[in-house]
Amino acid sequence: MSNGLYETSRIHIVGDRGLLVEYGDRIDPVVNKKVISMAIGLEHDAPAGVIEIIPSYLSLLIIYDPFVTTASVLQKSLISLEKRLPEIEIPPPQTVEIPVCYGGEFGPDIQFVAESNSLTVDAVVRLHSKPEYQIFMIGFSPGFPYLGGLPKELHTPRLKTPRTQVLVGSVGIANEQTGIYPVTSPGGWQLIGRTPLKLFDPERSNPFLYKAGDRIRFTPISPEEYGRLAGKGVK
């Protein structure tokens, strides 16, 4: 096993219509790349009876119709696909630029993040907007991206007491991860900014701006630019 990647994937039956396939034992870009590659391979050539494919950090959850297929048939398909994975053309991930207004009313916890890491607020903004983050998985709420690649200098524990309401578009930090709240919801992440982009819109042909495996890059903007973009109803 290298980089947390299992030599042989581990398949578990979940209830009467699910299979959980594990590819590693720790969060790592190599493990997640295999998860995403398997998900794409399955989407392009889904075995009969597959209803939904849900990628996460280390595993895939496959929901199937037990009246169409069985767990044993799907296991064989998964093993076969894994062997053929090097031959499958995986499209390159897209990079989505997310404008963010940092600090102030948009990022009430940015000072805490700065002080916790012996940084200035400007340094927090510079460090946070520098990387190109990999989307490890989508979860918690519609379109919430769990992003890998947060600089170690910004690792900050989540709030001891979660907020009952975090506004839509808020960008936060929790331990070694960063993410964006696509809808208003409760949450315990340290809020450092907000984006005017509409990350989730059920009325769009594609409700989400990104998917697991894509990349995100944050671009700092001024409060005036935030207001201008928000006023336009940017999607």
LUMLUMTI-507753 format. One record per residue: x, y, z of N, C-alpha, C in turn; residue in one letter. Coordinates in pm, 1 decimal. Each point is the difference from the previous one (the first is absolute). Example, Ala and Ser with C-alpha at 12.3 -4.5 7.8 and 13.67 -1.06 7.14 Angstrom:
nc1/nc2/nc3/cac1/cac2/cac3/cc1/cc2/cc3/residu
1319.0/-569.0/780.0/-89.0/119.0/0.0/90.0/120.0/0.0/a;
-35.0/105.0/-72.0/82.0/119.0/6.0/-77.0/109.0/73.0/s;
***
This chain:
nc1/nc2/nc3/cac1/cac2/cac3/cc1/cc2/cc3/residu
84.2/-120.3/0.0/-84.2/120.3/0.0/87.2/124.6/0.0/m;
-25.8/92.6/-91.3/76.5/124.1/-9.6/-95.9/117.8/3.8/s;
36.4/106.3/76.4/-85.5/117.5/11.7/-139.7/-33.8/50.1/n;
-9.5/-107.3/79.2/-129.2/-38.8/54.2/-84.8/-81.7/-95.2/g;
48.9/-28.7/-120.8/-77.0/-71.9/-100.5/7.1/-150.7/25.0/l;
-116.2/-66.4/6.4/-3.0/-144.1/16.0/48.2/-68.5/-127.6/y;
71.3/-109.7/14.0/39.8/-78.9/-117.0/-121.3/-62.5/-65.8/e;
-95.9/-39.5/82.7/-126.2/-56.4/-50.1/-115.2/73.9/66.0/t;
-92.8/48.4/-79.7/-113.5/74.4/55.8/-83.0/-90.1/91.1/s;
-65.7/60.1/96.1/-81.4/-73.5/96.8/-146.8/34.1/-21.7/r;
-79.3/-102.5/-25.4/-140.7/19.5/-36.9/-89.6/-51.9/111.9/i;
-94.4/83.9/42.4/-92.3/-35.6/108.2/-143.7/17.1/-48.5/h;
-84.9/-92.7/39.0/-142.8/11.3/-29.9/-62.8/94.7/101.4/i;
-77.2/96.3/-50.2/-66.2/98.5/85.8/-150.3/-13.1/-19.7/v;
-67.5/-58.4/95.2/-143.9/-19.7/-11.7/-35.1/-94.0/-114.4/g;
-117.1/20.3/-58.9/-46.6/-90.2/-106.3/15.6/60.1/-138.6/d;
64.5/119.2/-9.0/14.3/63.4/-131.3/124.1/86.7/-11.4/r;
99.4/-28.6/81.8/119.6/81.8/-5.0/129.1/-78.9/10.6/g;
102.8/50.3/-66.8/135.8/-52.9/11.7/92.8/115.0/35.9/l;
84.2/-22.3/99.5/100.3/98.5/37.7/136.3/-56.4/-37.6/l;
72.3/73.3/-86.9/130.6/-45.2/-47.2/106.5/92.3/56.5/v;
90.3/-53.3/82.2/105.2/79.9/62.8/130.9/-19.3/-75.6/e;
71.5/112.3/-25.4/124.0/-5.1/-77.3/123.4/38.5/81.8/y;
-19.1/43.7/123.0/114.0/36.9/83.0/-42.5/22.6/142.2/g;
100.2/29.5/87.1/-29.1/14.3/142.4/28.4/139.0/54.7/d;
37.2/95.2/-87.6/18.5/136.4/48.3/-22.4/98.7/-115.4/r;
-32.6/123.6/38.1/-26.3/103.6/-99.5/129.6/33.8/-71.6/i;
0.7/-19.5/-130.6/119.6/23.6/-79.3/-43.0/24.3/-144.2/d;
64.1/93.4/-71.0/-37.6/26.7/-138.8/8.6/-123.9/-89.7/p;
95.0/-89.2/26.9/14.5/-120.8/-82.0/-122.0/-90.7/16.6/v;
-42.7/-17.1/125.0/-117.7/-83.7/26.5/-123.3/62.6/-62.7/v;
-16.9/130.9/21.6/-118.4/67.2/-52.1/-3.1/-0.4/-152.4/n;
118.0/8.3/-62.9/5.3/-4.6/-146.6/-54.3/-132.7/-51.2/k;
32.4/-109.6/70.5/-52.1/-129.6/-42.7/-151.0/-7.1/19.7/k;
-48.5/55.3/112.7/-144.2/3.6/24.2/-70.7/73.6/-113.4/v;
50.5/117.7/-34.5/-63.3/81.3/-104.4/9.8/-69.8/-135.9/i;
114.7/-61.8/-28.4/17.0/-69.3/-127.6/-98.8/-115.7/-12.5/s;
-18.9/-75.4/108.9/-96.7/-109.7/-2.1/-142.2/53.5/-17.9/m;
-30.1/112.9/65.1/-133.3/58.2/-14.6/-26.1/41.5/-144.2/a;
100.2/62.6/-62.9/-14.6/42.7/-139.4/-14.3/-121.4/-90.8/i;
81.0/-102.7/25.5/-10.0/-121.9/-79.9/-137.2/-63.3/9.7/g;
-56.2/-1.2/119.2/-133.2/-57.5/19.8/-108.0/85.4/-65.9/l;
16.8/131.9/5.3/-98.5/88.1/-62.2/-1.5/-16.6/-151.8/e;
117.0/-23.0/-59.0/9.1/-15.7/-144.5/-53.2/-135.1/-46.8/h;
12.8/-99.8/86.7/-41.8/-135.0/-38.6/-61.4/-69.1/121.8/d;
-112.9/54.6/43.7/-63.2/-49.6/122.4/-60.5/-137.9/-20.5/a;
30.1/-95.3/88.7/-63.6/-131.6/-8.0/-151.4/12.3/17.0/p;
-72.6/-92.4/-57.6/-146.4/0.9/12.0/-40.0/-0.5/147.0/a;
-99.2/82.5/31.0/-53.3/2.2/135.6/59.8/104.4/91.3/g;
109.4/65.0/-42.1/61.6/102.4/83.7/-86.2/126.3/-3.0/v;
-36.8/48.7/117.5/-86.6/117.3/11.4/80.2/126.4/29.4/i;
97.0/-11.9/88.4/76.5/118.4/41.2/141.3/-40.0/39.1/e;
95.8/89.4/-29.2/140.7/-20.9/33.3/44.4/120.0/82.6/i;
42.0/-23.9/123.9/32.1/108.9/91.8/145.6/-12.4/45.3/i;
89.5/84.8/-53.7/140.4/-4.6/42.8/21.6/76.0/130.2/p;
93.4/-48.0/81.6/39.0/70.8/122.1/152.1/8.0/4.5/s;
56.7/29.0/115.6/145.5/10.6/11.4/70.5/-128.6/-43.7/y;
-44.0/-112.1/56.8/72.6/-126.2/-14.1/-80.3/-109.6/-67.7/l;
-126.2/24.5/-28.3/-86.4/-109.9/-44.1/-108.3/46.8/-96.2/s;
-64.4/-99.8/-58.7/-116.8/22.4/-84.9/-118.6/-72.8/61.1/l;
-113.7/67.2/4.9/-123.9/-66.2/37.7/-82.6/-15.6/-126.3/l;
-37.0/-123.1/-30.8/-77.1/-28.1/-122.0/-137.3/-50.1/41.5/i;
-102.3/73.5/-40.7/-138.4/-38.5/27.1/-55.0/-69.3/-124.4/i;
-60.9/-116.3/20.5/-49.1/-76.4/-114.8/-142.0/-51.6/24.3/y;
-63.8/-40.7/-108.7/-135.0/-56.1/5.0/12.1/-151.4/16.0/d;
-38.6/-56.1/114.8/15.0/-143.9/22.9/-90.0/-86.4/-88.2/p;
-96.7/64.5/-68.8/-84.6/-75.1/-92.5/63.9/-11.5/-138.4/f;
110.0/73.9/-20.8/68.4/-1.1/-129.3/134.2/-71.7/7.9/v;
70.0/16.7/112.4/132.7/-59.9/13.3/21.3/-47.8/142.9/t;
116.8/-54.0/26.3/32.7/-49.4/134.0/136.1/54.0/42.6/t;
27.8/-12.2/128.3/128.6/46.4/52.4/115.6/-76.7/-62.4/a;
-16.2/-129.3/-18.2/109.8/-81.5/-54.6/28.6/36.3/-145.8/s;
-102.6/29.0/-78.9/19.4/40.2/-139.2/72.3/134.4/-5.3/v;
-41.3/93.4/85.4/64.0/130.7/1.8/145.2/-8.7/46.0/l;
29.6/-86.6/94.6/137.5/-17.0/45.7/90.0/-43.2/-114.8/q;
-48.3/-93.7/-81.3/77.7/-45.1/-115.4/24.2/115.1/-98.3/k;
-103.9/81.4/-22.2/14.0/115.6/-90.7/102.3/99.4/53.2/s;
-1.4/22.8/130.3/92.9/94.7/61.6/144.2/-48.4/-9.5/l;
20.4/-127.5/25.0/135.2/-57.1/-9.1/51.2/8.4/-143.0/i;
-88.2/-29.0/-96.0/38.0/7.9/-140.8/35.2/143.1/-38.9/s;
-81.7/97.4/44.7/25.7/140.5/-32.3/131.9/45.9/60.9/l;
27.6/-41.8/121.2/123.7/41.1/67.0/122.6/-49.0/-76.4/e;
-8.8/-120.4/-55.6/111.9/-54.4/-78.2/19.2/77.9/-130.2/k;
-112.8/52.2/-54.9/7.7/72.3/-126.6/21.9/149.4/17.3/r;
7.9/45.1/123.9/6.5/143.2/27.7/113.1/71.7/-73.8/l;
121.0/-57.7/-10.0/107.2/69.7/-72.3/-31.1/24.4/-147.8/p;
-94.3/-79.1/-55.9/-33.3/13.3/-141.3/-110.9/101.8/-23.9/e;
-69.1/38.9/107.5/-114.9/89.4/-13.1/46.9/145.3/-2.8/i;
-47.9/75.4/-96.8/37.1/140.9/-10.8/-80.7/82.9/98.7/e;
68.7/54.7/98.8/-65.4/81.8/101.3/17.0/147.0/-38.0/i;
-110.0/72.3/-22.9/12.9/140.8/-39.6/68.5/80.9/108.7/p;
80.2/98.9/-37.1/68.4/81.9/101.1/-102.5/77.5/82.6/p;
29.3/23.0/127.0/-93.5/74.9/84.0/-8.4/145.5/-43.5/p;
-116.3/60.0/17.4/-13.2/142.8/-27.1/40.2/78.2/124.3/q;
48.0/121.0/-21.3/31.9/89.4/111.0/-104.3/111.2/3.4/t;
-65.5/13.9/114.2/-105.4/100.2/16.7/53.2/113.4/87.8/v;
-7.1/122.7/-50.5/45.3/115.9/76.5/-115.4/52.3/84.9/e;
26.4/16.3/129.0/-100.9/47.0/93.7/43.9/134.3/58.2/i;
-68.5/110.4/-36.0/33.8/129.6/59.5/-44.0/3.6/146.4/p;
86.3/50.2/86.8/-29.7/2.7/143.3/36.0/136.4/57.3/v;
-93.6/56.5/76.7/29.7/119.7/77.3/37.1/-47.2/140.5/c;
126.2/22.6/37.8/51.5/-49.8/126.1/-20.1/101.7/113.1/y;
-21.4/-52.5/121.5/-3.8/83.0/119.2/-124.8/84.2/14.4/g;
3.0/90.5/99.7/-114.7/87.2/23.7/-125.9/-79.3/32.4/g;
-113.3/50.5/-45.5/-126.5/-69.6/25.1/-7.3/-133.4/-73.3/e;
82.7/-15.4/-104.4/-3.1/-122.3/-78.9/82.4/-112.2/63.8/f;
100.1/37.4/78.2/87.5/-99.5/61.6/27.1/31.7/144.9/g;
-99.9/-18.8/87.9/12.9/43.0/139.8/107.6/-72.8/80.2/p;
49.0/-115.2/-49.9/99.4/-76.6/76.5/141.6/13.5/-55.5/d;
19.5/86.5/-97.6/131.8/6.5/-63.8/107.4/49.7/97.7/i;
-38.2/88.9/91.4/96.8/48.9/99.2/42.9/-114.0/92.5/q;
-94.7/-84.7/38.1/32.0/-114.0/85.8/94.0/-96.4/-72.1/f;
-28.3/-26.5/-127.4/87.4/-87.7/-79.0/140.5/58.3/-6.4/v;
7.7/131.6/-21.4/130.4/66.6/-8.0/75.6/-11.6/131.8/a;
-65.9/34.7/110.4/66.7/-2.2/130.7/37.5/-141.8/41.9/e;
-83.6/-97.2/-33.6/27.7/-139.3/37.0/125.4/-52.9/-68.1/s;
33.3/60.5/-113.7/114.3/-48.0/-76.9/113.4/102.5/-7.8/n;
-8.3/101.5/89.0/103.2/105.0/4.4/19.9/66.0/-136.1/s;
-112.1/34.6/-63.7/2.4/61.8/-132.1/-75.8/132.2/2.2/l;
19.0/79.6/-102.5/-84.7/116.5/-20.7/-120.3/-42.7/-83.9/t;
-103.3/82.5/1.0/-118.1/-30.0/-81.6/38.0/-2.9/-147.8/v;
84.1/91.9/-42.5/44.2/1.5/-139.9/70.2/-130.2/-36.3/d;
77.7/-54.6/92.5/69.8/-125.9/-26.4/-99.5/-115.6/-12.9/a;
-105.3/3.6/80.9/-103.6/-103.9/-10.9/-62.5/2.9/-139.4/v;
-33.3/121.3/-45.9/-60.5/13.6/-133.3/96.9/-48.3/-107.5/v;
124.9/40.9/11.4/99.7/-38.9/-101.0/19.0/-151.7/-3.0/r;
12.7/-60.8/116.4/22.9/-144.7/6.4/-122.3/-78.5/-45.9/l;
-118.8/47.5/39.2/-122.3/-73.9/-35.0/-29.6/5.8/-149.1/h;
33.0/111.8/-63.4/-32.7/17.1/-142.3/112.5/-47.1/-92.7/s;
107.7/-52.9/56.5/113.9/-40.8/-82.3/-17.0/-137.7/-64.5/k;
-45.5/-103.7/73.8/-3.4/-135.4/-58.8/-113.9/-19.8/-100.2/p;
13.2/-107.1/-74.1/-111.0/-53.1/-79.4/-45.9/-124.2/75.8/e;
-120.3/6.0/55.8/-48.5/-104.5/89.5/-68.9/-112.7/-76.7/y;
21.8/-120.4/44.2/-69.8/-115.5/-56.6/-129.0/-23.9/77.5/q;
-110.1/-22.2/-73.1/-126.5/-34.8/64.8/1.9/-149.4/29.1/i;
16.9/-34.9/127.1/3.5/-140.7/37.9/-138.9/-62.7/-6.5/f;
-100.3/75.5/44.7/-135.6/-54.2/-1.8/-99.8/114.2/14.3/m;
-125.5/-31.0/-32.5/-111.3/92.4/17.2/-91.0/-60.4/105.5/i;
-37.4/79.4/100.9/-85.2/-57.8/103.0/-49.2/102.7/98.9/g;
-62.0/-47.2/107.5/-55.9/79.6/108.5/-124.6/76.0/-43.9/f;
9.5/77.5/-106.4/-113.9/70.0/-57.7/22.1/3.7/-150.9/s;
-103.4/30.5/-80.1/14.6/-4.0/-145.6/113.7/88.0/-50.7/p;
102.9/-62.0/-56.2/109.5/75.2/-59.2/110.3/41.7/94.4/g;
-0.5/-46.7/126.6/106.7/37.9/92.9/127.6/-73.7/-37.4/f;
106.5/73.6/-43.4/122.8/-66.2/-41.9/100.5/-12.0/115.1/p;
43.3/-121.8/26.4/107.8/-21.0/97.1/130.9/4.8/-77.8/y;
83.0/98.8/32.1/117.2/28.7/-80.9/129.0/-42.1/69.3/l;
87.2/-64.7/-75.5/131.2/-37.6/49.8/105.1/96.6/-50.0/g;
105.9/18.4/80.1/108.7/85.9/-43.5/13.5/129.3/77.1/g;
-75.7/13.8/112.0/11.7/121.2/80.2/140.7/8.4/59.2/l;
70.0/113.4/-18.7/134.3/13.6/56.8/1.4/-27.7/150.5/p;
104.9/-67.2/47.2/9.6/-36.0/141.5/-5.3/122.2/90.1/k;
48.6/112.4/-52.2/1.3/122.6/79.9/-140.2/48.1/37.5/e;
-103.5/-52.6/-68.7/-136.9/45.0/23.7/-85.2/-102.4/74.5/l;
56.6/-114.3/35.1/-78.1/-101.4/70.7/-50.4/57.6/132.9/h;
-131.5/-1.2/16.5/-63.1/59.9/117.9/-117.5/-86.9/43.8/t;
-10.7/-31.1/129.7/-112.4/-82.3/46.4/-134.1/66.1/-29.3/p;
-100.9/-82.7/-18.4/-134.0/53.4/-22.3/-52.1/65.9/127.8/r;
-111.3/68.8/-10.0/-59.2/66.6/115.7/-38.6/-102.0/107.3/l;
14.9/38.2/126.7/-41.3/-88.7/109.8/-151.6/-16.2/1.6/k;
-69.5/108.8/-34.5/-146.3/-4.4/-8.0/-42.2/44.4/-139.6/t;
-57.0/-88.8/-81.3/-38.8/36.9/-136.9/-104.9/111.3/-2.1/p;
2.6/78.6/-105.9/-102.9/101.2/-20.5/-128.8/-69.1/-45.0/r;
-111.6/58.4/39.1/-127.9/-55.0/-45.3/-29.5/39.9/-143.4/t;
68.1/107.9/-47.9/-22.0/44.8/-137.9/129.0/56.7/-58.8/q;
44.3/-61.5/-107.7/112.8/50.9/-78.0/-55.4/42.0/-135.4/v;
26.4/123.5/-41.0/-59.6/53.0/-122.8/55.1/-68.9/-125.2/l;
-84.7/-10.1/-98.5/36.0/-58.8/-128.6/123.6/69.4/-57.1/v;
92.1/-80.1/-54.9/120.1/54.5/-61.2/116.8/15.6/95.4/g;
-19.7/-26.0/129.0/107.6/16.6/97.2/112.1/-100.5/-24.4/s;
123.5/48.9/12.1/119.2/-83.1/-16.8/60.7/-21.3/138.2/v;
28.6/-125.7/33.1/47.3/-27.7/134.1/117.4/-95.2/5.2/g;
56.2/-10.9/120.4/111.4/-90.7/27.4/-37.2/-86.5/120.1/i;
29.7/-129.0/-9.4/-18.7/-91.7/111.8/117.4/-96.7/1.1/a;
87.7/17.8/98.1/120.5/-82.9/9.0/85.1/15.2/-126.5/n;
21.6/-109.7/-76.0/87.8/6.7/-116.6/-77.8/18.5/-130.4/e;
-129.1/34.4/9.7/-82.4/12.5/-120.8/-59.2/139.3/-13.2/q;
-36.9/33.0/-122.5/-78.7/119.4/-25.7/-118.3/-39.1/-87.1/t;
-104.9/80.0/2.9/-119.6/-32.1/-76.5/-90.3/121.5/-12.1/g;
-110.2/-17.5/-72.5/-93.8/109.7/-27.2/-142.0/-48.1/28.8/i;
-76.5/83.6/68.8/-140.0/-32.6/28.0/-86.9/43.8/-118.7/y;
-54.5/-95.0/-76.5/-79.1/37.2/-118.5/-143.7/39.8/33.5/p;
-44.8/-32.0/120.8/-132.7/41.8/46.0/14.5/45.5/145.2/v;
-92.1/82.7/45.0/0.3/41.1/139.7/-33.6/-119.8/87.3/t;
83.3/-24.0/102.0/-18.2/-118.8/84.0/77.2/17.8/129.9/s;
-22.5/-86.8/97.9/85.8/1.7/118.4/142.0/-41.7/-40.5/p;
98.6/36.6/82.7/136.3/-39.9/-33.4/99.4/42.9/105.9/g;
109.3/-75.8/9.3/99.3/27.3/102.7/136.8/37.1/-52.0/g;
9.9/38.8/-128.4/129.8/34.7/-56.6/33.6/145.6/29.4/w;
129.1/30.4/5.3/46.0/137.5/19.8/-20.7/77.5/-130.4/q;
-83.2/102.8/3.5/-36.2/72.6/-122.1/99.9/111.2/-28.8/l;
58.4/-4.8/-120.9/102.4/98.9/-36.0/-41.1/87.6/-118.1/i;
-109.9/-31.6/-67.7/-43.0/79.3/-115.2/-131.3/-50.6/-54.8/g;
-41.5/60.5/-111.1/-125.8/-42.4/-63.8/8.9/27.7/-149.4/r;
-63.2/-85.6/-77.1/-5.4/18.0/-145.0/-140.8/39.2/-43.0/t;
-11.5/86.7/-101.0/-132.1/34.9/-52.1/-52.4/-101.9/-101.6/p;
85.1/-95.6/-39.2/-43.1/-99.2/-98.6/-111.0/-88.3/55.5/l;
-90.2/-38.1/-86.8/-105.9/-93.7/36.6/52.3/-139.5/-29.9/k;
49.2/-67.6/103.2/64.0/-130.1/-19.8/-100.4/-110.3/-29.8/l;
-120.9/14.4/55.7/-103.9/-100.7/-20.4/-127.2/69.5/-42.9/f;
-51.9/-41.4/-114.8/-124.1/57.7/-52.4/-80.4/-111.2/-66.3/d;
-105.1/-49.2/66.0/-77.9/-111.4/-55.2/-68.9/33.0/-131.8/p;
-5.8/129.4/-35.4/-65.4/38.2/-125.1/95.3/-4.3/-119.3/e;
131.5/-11.2/25.8/95.1/-12.9/-110.7/-5.5/-140.6/-56.9/r;
36.9/-12.3/-128.6/4.2/-133.9/-60.7/97.7/-89.2/75.9/s;
113.0/58.4/42.8/91.4/-67.9/91.4/0.6/82.4/128.7/n;
-64.3/-48.5/105.8/-16.1/80.1/121.3/131.1/39.8/67.4/p;
108.7/-73.6/-28.9/126.7/25.0/67.8/104.9/56.4/-96.0/f;
91.3/80.7/53.1/107.0/58.3/-81.9/119.0/-93.0/-14.1/l;
4.8/-106.4/78.7/116.3/-88.6/3.6/-44.2/-138.5/46.2/y;
94.0/-92.5/-2.5/-25.2/-136.3/46.6/124.8/-52.2/70.2/k;
-13.9/-109.8/69.6/114.8/-60.5/66.2/108.4/-30.5/-103.1/a;
123.5/34.9/34.2/111.5/-18.9/-92.2/41.7/127.5/-70.3/g;
-89.3/99.3/-5.7/35.2/129.1/-59.9/91.5/78.1/94.0/d;
44.7/115.8/-46.6/87.1/86.3/79.2/-69.6/133.9/24.9/r;
36.2/63.8/109.1/-53.9/132.3/32.5/115.0/93.1/33.6/i;
-8.8/121.9/-54.2/97.1/104.0/33.1/-77.6/122.9/47.5/r;
39.8/53.0/115.4/-66.4/116.3/56.9/68.8/128.4/-46.8/f;
-81.0/100.5/-36.0/50.8/129.8/-44.4/-52.3/108.9/92.3/t;
87.7/70.8/70.8/-46.2/106.1/90.3/-66.3/114.4/-76.4/p;
-111.4/50.4/52.3/-68.6/115.1/-57.9/-33.9/98.7/112.2/i;
-29.8/123.0/-38.2/-34.7/104.8/95.9/-149.1/-9.3/35.1/s;
-40.5/64.1/110.9/-143.2/5.1/32.8/-83.0/61.8/-113.4/p;
58.5/99.8/-68.5/-72.2/64.5/-111.6/-22.3/-99.3/-113.9/e;
103.4/-78.8/-29.4/-12.8/-100.9/-105.8/-99.0/-107.5/40.8/e;
1.5/-35.8/127.5/-98.2/-97.7/50.1/-141.6/52.1/-23.8/y;
-22.8/126.1/37.1/-133.1/57.8/-17.1/-41.8/4.7/-145.6/g;
96.4/33.2/-87.9/-31.2/7.8/-143.6/-38.7/-138.0/-53.4/r;
77.7/-101.0/34.6/-26.8/-135.2/-48.1/-129.3/-55.1/60.8/l;
-21.2/25.2/129.1/-122.3/-47.0/64.5/-121.8/65.7/-61.4/a;
13.0/128.0/-34.4/-110.7/73.7/-61.0/-37.0/-53.6/-136.4/g;
99.0/-56.6/-67.3/-24.1/-57.6/-132.4/-64.4/-138.0/9.0/k;
-3.6/-55.5/121.7/-50.9/-136.0/14.4/90.1/-99.1/-68.4/g;
129.3/14.9/20.9/99.6/-83.3/-69.7/-25.4/-147.1/27.4/v;
9.0/-80.2/-108.9/-20.6/-144.7/12.0/119.6/-72.0/-54.8/k;
***
